[in-house]
Amino acid sequence: MTERKPLDTFAIMVMLALCVLWGMQQVAVKVAAPDMGPVMQIGVRSVIAALMVAALMLVRRDKLSFKDGTLLPGIGAGVLFATEFLCVALGLQYTTASHMSVFLYTAPIFTVLGLHWSIAGERLAPMQWAGVLAAFAGIAVAFSNGFVAQGRDWWHVLIGDALGVLGGIFWAATTVLIRRSALSEAPAATTLLYQLGSCGVILVVIGLAVGQGTGITLTGTVLGSLFFQAVIVAFLSYLVWFWMLRKYLASRLSVFAFLTPLFGVGFGMLFLHDPIDLRFAVGAVLVMLGVVMVNMR
């Protein structure tokens, strides 16, 4: 098995770019939701991105073998990936994009726990564990108002937030499965094709079943959102992410992704006017401190 290395300057710069893109993802879905349901949006974008990945593999003459041990874990990763985004799509109907960005990115906590106990090279030192706790505490402080929402819709917020955490758990499970299976050494395009293809089929079927296949209006906002989600996020950024997983320690990459909620909140404020208070500023400092601590050698 290929040895993974800690983050270097290049990896940090790439992760920063990915965090910006991923932070915009929930906002893009929410903005286009009035004209195309979230479940159907994510299903369609996954189908488009899967076709692009398949085309790339054909151009590069990559082989997709069902005898290399990747079939079953590939299907498993696809189902987990689809479940993660089903939680995101449903959750966005109850909570804000900012809340979803934060609670979805509790995934590094669950990823670290899973990898720490299963792969020797992914063990965290005490300082790094303290960083994980600091970052998680920062998220809890920044969005503690989500747990004390007032008014008749308070339970909607809690449902949406809970779905965000569930999405994070399924995301972490996907990462652990990839690292502990033949997908760990498979080309990034192969892993991504399994995930996007499975996710696209599952979510389009669910979208049709819940009535999101009707009433779709292909406005400029919807088309722009689909382009961003399919081409920029689901195709390009995920290929880069899986390539990074093959080169660097997954626990370090996952915890670094704590920056993504900060960008998600910023975009939520800018485009959706999501509210923010002093607790977020305090939480943001803790998150940044946690990221630094986790990446200290």
C-alpha positions as CSV (number, residue, x, y, z in Angstrom):
1,M,0.0,0.0,0.0
2,T,1.3,3.5,-0.9
3,E,2.5,5.5,2.1
4,R,0.7,8.8,2.6
5,K,2.5,11.9,3.7
6,P,1.6,14.9,5.9
7,L,0.4,18.1,4.2
8,D,2.9,20.3,2.5
9,T,2.5,23.8,1.1
10,F,1.1,22.6,-2.2
11,A,-1.5,20.4,-0.4
12,I,-2.6,23.3,1.8
13,M,-3.1,25.6,-1.2
14,V,-5.1,23.0,-3.0
15,M,-7.2,22.3,0.0
16,L,-7.9,26.0,0.4
17,A,-9.2,26.1,-3.2
18,L,-11.3,23.0,-2.6
19,C,-12.8,24.5,0.6
20,V,-13.9,27.6,-1.2
21,L,-15.7,25.5,-3.9
22,W,-17.3,23.2,-1.4
23,G,-18.3,26.1,0.8
24,M,-20.3,27.4,-2.2
25,Q,-22.0,24.1,-2.9
26,Q,-24.9,24.3,-0.4
27,V,-25.6,27.9,-1.3
28,A,-25.8,27.0,-5.0
29,V,-28.4,24.2,-4.3
30,K,-30.4,26.5,-2.0
31,V,-30.5,29.4,-4.5
32,A,-31.8,27.2,-7.3
33,A,-34.2,25.2,-5.1
34,P,-37.4,27.3,-5.9
35,D,-37.1,26.2,-9.6
36,M,-35.7,22.7,-9.1
37,G,-35.9,20.5,-6.0
38,P,-32.6,19.9,-4.1
39,V,-32.8,16.1,-4.4
40,M,-33.4,16.3,-8.2
41,Q,-30.6,18.9,-8.5
42,I,-28.0,16.8,-6.9
43,G,-29.2,13.7,-8.8
44,V,-29.0,15.4,-12.2
45,R,-25.7,17.0,-11.4
46,S,-24.3,13.6,-10.4
47,V,-25.5,12.0,-13.6
48,I,-23.9,14.8,-15.7
49,A,-20.6,14.6,-13.8
50,A,-20.6,10.8,-14.0
51,L,-20.9,11.0,-17.8
52,M,-18.0,13.5,-17.9
53,V,-15.8,11.2,-15.8
54,A,-16.7,8.2,-18.1
55,A,-15.8,10.4,-21.1
56,L,-12.5,11.3,-19.5
57,M,-11.7,7.6,-18.9
58,L,-12.5,6.8,-22.5
59,V,-10.2,9.6,-23.8
60,R,-7.4,8.4,-21.5
61,R,-8.2,4.8,-22.3
62,D,-8.5,3.9,-18.6
63,K,-9.8,0.4,-18.0
64,L,-12.7,-0.2,-15.6
65,S,-12.3,-3.8,-14.4
66,F,-14.8,-5.6,-12.3
67,K,-12.1,-8.2,-11.3
68,D,-9.7,-5.9,-9.4
69,G,-11.7,-5.9,-6.2
70,T,-13.2,-2.5,-6.6
71,L,-16.7,-3.4,-7.6
72,L,-18.3,-4.1,-4.2
73,P,-16.5,-1.3,-2.4
74,G,-17.3,0.9,-5.3
75,I,-21.0,0.2,-5.1
76,G,-20.8,0.6,-1.3
77,A,-19.1,4.0,-1.6
78,G,-21.7,5.0,-4.1
79,V,-24.6,4.2,-1.8
80,L,-22.9,6.0,1.1
81,F,-22.2,9.0,-1.1
82,A,-25.8,9.1,-2.3
83,T,-27.1,8.8,1.3
84,E,-24.8,11.7,2.3
85,F,-26.2,14.0,-0.4
86,L,-29.8,12.8,0.2
87,C,-29.4,14.1,3.8
88,V,-28.0,17.4,2.5
89,A,-30.8,17.8,0.0
90,L,-33.5,17.1,2.5
91,G,-31.8,19.1,5.2
92,L,-31.6,22.2,3.1
93,Q,-35.4,22.3,3.0
94,Y,-35.4,22.8,6.8
95,T,-32.3,24.7,7.7
96,T,-30.0,27.4,6.2
97,A,-27.2,26.8,3.8
98,S,-24.8,28.2,6.5
99,H,-26.0,25.7,9.1
100,M,-25.8,22.8,6.6
101,S,-22.2,23.8,5.6
102,V,-21.1,23.7,9.3
103,F,-22.9,20.5,10.4
104,L,-22.0,18.5,7.2
105,Y,-18.4,19.3,7.9
106,T,-18.4,17.5,11.2
107,A,-17.3,14.7,8.9
108,P,-13.6,15.1,9.8
109,I,-14.4,14.2,13.4
110,F,-16.0,10.9,12.4
111,T,-13.3,10.3,9.8
112,V,-10.5,10.7,12.3
113,L,-12.1,8.4,14.7
114,G,-12.6,5.7,12.0
115,L,-9.1,5.9,10.6
116,H,-7.4,6.3,14.0
117,W,-8.5,2.9,15.1
118,S,-8.1,1.1,11.8
119,I,-5.0,2.4,10.1
120,A,-1.6,2.7,11.9
121,G,-0.4,5.5,9.6
122,E,-3.4,7.7,10.4
123,R,-2.9,7.8,14.2
124,L,-3.2,11.3,15.7
125,A,-0.9,12.7,18.4
126,P,-2.2,14.4,21.6
127,M,-1.7,17.9,20.1
128,Q,-3.7,16.9,17.0
129,W,-6.5,15.4,19.1
130,A,-6.6,18.7,21.0
131,G,-6.9,20.5,17.6
132,V,-9.8,18.3,16.6
133,L,-11.6,19.1,19.9
134,A,-10.9,22.8,19.5
135,A,-12.2,22.9,16.0
136,F,-15.3,20.9,16.9
137,A,-15.9,23.2,19.9
138,G,-15.6,26.2,17.6
139,I,-18.3,24.9,15.3
140,A,-20.5,24.2,18.3
141,V,-20.0,27.7,19.7
142,A,-20.4,29.5,16.4
143,F,-23.8,27.8,15.7
144,S,-25.1,27.2,19.2
145,N,-28.0,29.5,18.3
146,G,-29.3,26.8,16.0
147,F,-30.1,24.7,19.0
148,V,-32.0,27.4,20.8
149,A,-34.1,28.7,17.9
150,Q,-37.3,30.4,18.9
151,G,-40.7,30.3,17.3
152,R,-43.0,27.7,15.8
153,D,-40.3,26.5,13.3
154,W,-37.6,25.7,15.8
155,W,-38.0,22.0,15.2
156,H,-37.4,22.5,11.5
157,V,-34.0,23.9,12.2
158,L,-33.2,21.0,14.5
159,I,-34.3,18.4,11.8
160,G,-32.2,20.2,9.2
161,D,-29.1,20.4,11.5
162,A,-29.5,16.7,12.4
163,L,-29.6,15.8,8.7
164,G,-26.4,17.8,8.2
165,V,-24.7,15.8,10.9
166,L,-26.0,12.5,9.4
167,G,-24.6,13.6,6.1
168,G,-21.2,14.2,7.8
169,I,-21.3,10.7,9.2
170,F,-22.0,9.1,5.8
171,W,-19.3,11.2,4.2
172,A,-16.8,10.0,6.9
173,A,-18.0,6.4,6.3
174,T,-17.3,6.8,2.6
175,T,-13.7,8.1,3.2
176,V,-13.0,5.2,5.6
177,L,-14.3,2.6,3.2
178,I,-12.2,4.0,0.4
179,R,-9.0,4.0,2.5
180,R,-9.6,0.4,3.7
181,S,-10.5,-1.2,0.4
182,A,-9.1,-1.7,-3.1
183,L,-10.4,1.8,-4.0
184,S,-7.5,3.2,-2.0
185,E,-5.1,2.2,-4.8
186,A,-7.6,2.6,-7.7
187,P,-7.4,5.6,-10.1
188,A,-9.3,8.6,-8.8
189,A,-11.6,8.6,-11.8
190,T,-12.7,5.0,-11.1
191,T,-13.6,5.8,-7.5
192,L,-15.5,8.9,-8.6
193,L,-17.4,7.1,-11.4
194,Y,-18.7,4.6,-8.9
195,Q,-19.8,7.3,-6.5
196,L,-21.3,9.7,-9.0
197,G,-23.0,7.0,-11.1
198,S,-24.6,5.4,-8.0
199,C,-25.6,8.8,-6.5
200,G,-27.1,10.0,-9.8
201,V,-29.3,7.0,-10.3
202,I,-30.4,6.8,-6.7
203,L,-31.2,10.4,-6.2
204,V,-33.0,10.9,-9.6
205,V,-35.2,8.0,-8.7
206,I,-35.9,9.4,-5.3
207,G,-36.5,12.8,-6.7
208,L,-39.1,11.5,-9.1
209,A,-40.7,9.5,-6.3
210,V,-41.1,12.6,-4.1
211,G,-42.5,14.7,-6.9
212,Q,-39.4,16.8,-7.7
213,G,-39.5,15.7,-11.3
214,T,-42.4,18.1,-12.0
215,G,-42.5,21.9,-11.9
216,I,-38.9,22.3,-13.0
217,T,-38.1,25.6,-14.6
218,L,-34.7,25.8,-16.3
219,T,-33.9,29.4,-15.4
220,G,-30.4,30.9,-15.7
221,T,-30.0,30.3,-12.0
222,V,-30.8,26.6,-12.3
223,L,-28.5,26.1,-15.3
224,G,-25.7,28.1,-13.6
225,S,-26.1,26.1,-10.4
226,L,-26.1,22.7,-12.3
227,F,-22.9,23.8,-14.2
228,F,-21.2,24.8,-11.0
229,Q,-22.2,21.7,-9.2
230,A,-21.6,19.2,-12.0
231,V,-18.5,20.5,-13.8
232,I,-16.6,22.5,-11.1
233,V,-17.5,20.6,-7.9
234,A,-18.6,17.1,-8.7
235,F,-16.2,16.6,-11.7
236,L,-13.1,18.7,-11.2
237,S,-12.9,19.2,-7.5
238,Y,-13.7,15.6,-6.6
239,L,-11.1,14.3,-9.0
240,V,-8.6,16.5,-7.2
241,W,-9.9,15.4,-3.8
242,F,-9.5,11.7,-4.6
243,W,-6.0,12.3,-6.0
244,M,-5.1,14.0,-2.8
245,L,-6.4,11.1,-0.8
246,R,-3.9,8.8,-2.6
247,K,-1.0,11.2,-1.8
248,Y,-1.6,12.6,1.7
249,L,-2.9,11.4,5.0
250,A,-6.7,11.4,4.9
251,S,-7.1,12.4,8.5
252,R,-5.0,15.6,7.9
253,L,-6.9,16.4,4.8
254,S,-10.3,15.8,6.4
255,V,-9.6,18.0,9.4
256,F,-8.2,20.8,7.2
257,A,-11.7,20.8,5.6
258,F,-12.9,22.5,8.7
259,L,-12.2,25.7,6.8
260,T,-15.0,24.9,4.4
261,P,-17.8,26.0,6.8
262,L,-16.2,29.4,7.1
263,F,-16.5,29.9,3.4
264,G,-20.0,28.4,3.4
265,V,-21.2,30.8,6.0
266,G,-19.6,33.7,4.1
267,F,-21.3,32.8,0.9
268,G,-24.6,32.2,2.8
269,M,-24.4,35.7,4.2
270,L,-23.6,37.2,0.8
271,F,-26.1,35.4,-1.4
272,L,-28.9,34.3,1.0
273,H,-28.5,36.8,3.8
274,D,-28.1,34.1,6.5
275,P,-27.8,35.8,9.9
276,I,-24.6,35.8,12.0
277,D,-23.6,36.9,15.5
278,L,-20.7,37.3,17.8
279,R,-20.7,33.6,18.7
280,F,-19.6,32.8,15.1
281,A,-16.6,35.1,15.4
282,V,-15.5,33.3,18.6
283,G,-16.2,29.9,17.0
284,A,-14.2,30.8,13.9
285,V,-11.1,31.6,15.9
286,L,-11.4,28.2,17.6
287,V,-11.8,26.5,14.2
288,M,-8.7,28.1,12.8
289,L,-6.7,27.3,15.9
290,G,-7.8,23.7,15.7
291,V,-6.8,23.5,12.0
292,V,-3.3,24.8,12.9
293,M,-2.9,22.4,15.8
294,V,-4.0,19.4,13.7
295,N,-1.5,20.2,11.0
296,M,1.5,20.8,13.3
297,R,4.3,18.3,12.8
